[in-house]
Amino acid sequence: MTVNMTKGQAISLQKNDGGTLTAVRMGLGWQAAPRRGLFGSRTREIDLDASAVLFADKQPVDVVFFRHLVSDDGSVRHTGDNLVGGVGQGGDDEAILVDLARVPVHIDQIVFTVNSFTGQTFQEVQDAFCRLVDETNGEELARYTLAGGGQYTAQIMAKVHRAGAGWQMTALGTPANGRTFQDLMPAILPHL
């Protein structure tokens, strides 16, 4: 059963049967918002990019994004760059797979971001979401849908972080500006 998350909400990543999740997929999806013009409405392709920044004790130690598809330890993998969005018609346009069992013990947080590499703002985006899926059975566990657009070019979407012996997901939904994950680091740090 999917939990529809609100900004700031955290959920445990324990399975209903008491077991722990071993592999999850953070899926991101979006569509270009139609723009009204002289000759009707039209859409423009939007290139959003998903990234996962791995932190150890509030220090970034690795990143997975369209130019570095697999973390150095192999536990986090980006499935590839989607240059237009909306391909999934409600499904994932980009996805990042996390093998929780293989994440090194010193990594305590993984922050997921999405940014417009081409500099388009979220006013030009609609139906943007991130969702967490149990990769072992395809069950959607949680979904966070972005509300409204805005004059920003990025979102700090969510984080997965250690909580005791397991993991939790927290929906962040913080607007930011930047074309790359490096540009977003000042906006990420307050959420660690």
Long-range contacts (C-beta under 8 A, 24 or more apart in sequence): 2-131, 2-140, 2-141, 2-142, 2-143, 3-141, 3-142, 3-143, 4-142, 4-143, 4-144, 4-145, 5-142, 5-143, 5-144, 5-169, 5-171, 6-144, 6-171, 7-144, 7-171, 7-172, 7-173, 8-170, 8-171, 8-172, 8-173, 9-170, 9-171, 10-168, 10-169, 10-170, 10-171, 11-141, 11-142, 11-168, 11-169, 12-163, 12-166, 12-167, 12-168, 13-100, 13-132, 13-141, 13-160, 13-166, 13-167, 13-168, 13-169, 14-166, 15-134, 20-100, 20-165, 20-166, 20-167, 21-100, 21-134, 21-136, 21-141, 21-167, 22-99, 22-100, 22-101, 22-136, 23-97, 23-98, 23-99, 23-100, 23-101, 23-134, 23-135, 23-136, 24-97, 24-98, 24-100, 24-132, 24-133, 24-134, 24-135, 24-141, 24-160, 25-92, 25-95, 25-96, 25-97, 25-98, 25-132, 25-133, 25-135, 26-50, 26-52, 26-95, 26-96, 26-98, 26-112, 26-130, 26-131, 26-132, 26-157, 26-158, 26-160, 27-91, 27-92, 27-94, 27-95, 27-130, 27-131, 27-132, 27-133, 28-92, 28-93, 28-94, 28-95, 28-112, 28-114, 28-128, 28-129, 28-130, 28-157, 29-85, 29-86, 29-88, 29-90, 29-91, 29-92, 29-93, 29-127, 29-128, 29-129, 29-131, 30-85, 30-86, 30-93, 30-114, 30-125, 30-126, 30-127, 30-128, 30-129, 31-85, 31-86, 31-125, 31-126, 31-127, 31-128, 32-84, 32-85, 32-86, 32-124, 32-125, 32-126, 33-123, 33-124, 33-125, 33-126, 33-149, 35-124, 44-120, 44-124, 45-83, 45-84, 45-85, 46-84, 46-85, 46-116, 46-118, 46-120, 46-124, 46-125, 47-82, 47-83, 47-84, 47-85, 47-116, 47-117, 47-118, 47-120, 48-82, 48-85, 48-93, 48-94, 48-114, 48-115, 48-116, 48-117, 48-125, 48-128, 49-81, 49-94, 49-114, 49-115, 49-116, 49-117, 49-180, 50-78, 50-94, 50-95, 50-96, 50-112, 50-113, 50-114, 51-96, 51-112, 51-113, 51-114, 51-115, 51-181, 52-76, 52-78, 52-96, 52-98, 52-110, 52-111, 52-112, 52-113, 53-110, 53-111, 53-113, 53-181, 53-185, 53-188, 54-103, 54-107, 54-109, 54-110, 55-107, 55-108, 55-109, 55-110, 55-111, 55-192, 56-106, 56-107, 56-108, 57-106, 57-108, 58-189, 58-192, 60-185, 61-106, 61-107, 62-107, 63-181, 64-96, 65-180, 65-181, 73-102, 73-103, 73-104, 74-99, 74-102, 75-99, 75-100, 75-102, 75-103, 75-104, 75-107, 76-103, 76-110, 85-125, 90-127, 92-131, 97-135, 98-160, 100-160, 100-167, 108-161, 108-162, 109-159, 109-160, 109-161, 109-162, 109-192, 110-159, 110-160, 110-161, 111-156, 111-158, 111-159, 111-172, 111-188, 111-191, 111-192, 112-157, 112-158, 112-159, 112-160, 113-154, 113-155, 113-156, 113-157, 113-176, 113-181, 113-184, 113-188, 114-154, 114-155, 114-157, 115-153, 115-154, 115-155, 115-176, 115-178, 115-179, 115-180, 115-181, 115-183, 115-184, 116-153, 116-154, 116-179, 117-179, 117-180, 118-179, 119-153, 119-179, 120-153, 121-149, 121-150, 121-151, 121-152, 121-153, 122-146, 122-149, 122-150, 122-151, 122-152, 122-153, 122-155, 122-175, 123-149, 123-150, 123-151, 124-149, 125-149, 128-155, 130-157, 130-158, 130-171, 132-158, 132-160, 132-169, 141-169, 142-169, 142-171, 144-171, 144-173, 146-173, 147-173, 150-175, 152-176, 152-177, 153-177, 153-178, 153-179, 154-178, 154-179, 154-183, 154-184, 154-187, 156-184, 156-187, 156-188, 156-191, 159-191
